[in-house]
């Protein structure tokens, strides 16, 4: 997959919509969302058998999604080449929300992405995550924005 391929699925307008959705989402709970897109896994990672899920965990760490006061960070990771989505939640949230719930959201997003609907698939996933976080981490009087809201394009 060419390194510029992400621009076709995630042009500036789509990235801006995702950023706005993340910003609005975080007003409704104390969680922190990051959205990351990676074109493809580097050949060396594939050679060594690194899965998309393992890569998502690496990206979670590299982006410091774990670095929030309440351990309430959530990463939405998309491996564009396979249209594979993984949602990684920090330990504060993982105690309250089962992985099966994250997997169901990821599956819904993947279905939209397989049909080429990257905007609505992304926004639908963010909204479903928002509902989960609002139920388990409702906003308080102190709700700082601890992580960048802008989606990141991961370079391998």
Secondary structure, 3 states (H helix, E strand, C coil): CCCCCHHHHCCHHHHHHHHHHHHHHHCCCCCEEEEEEECCCCHHHHHCCCCHHHHHHHHHHHCCCCCCCCCCEEEEEEECCCCEEEEEECHHHHCCCCHHHHHHHHHHHHHHHHCCCHHHHHHHHHHHHHHHHHHHCCCCCCCCCCCCCCCEEECC
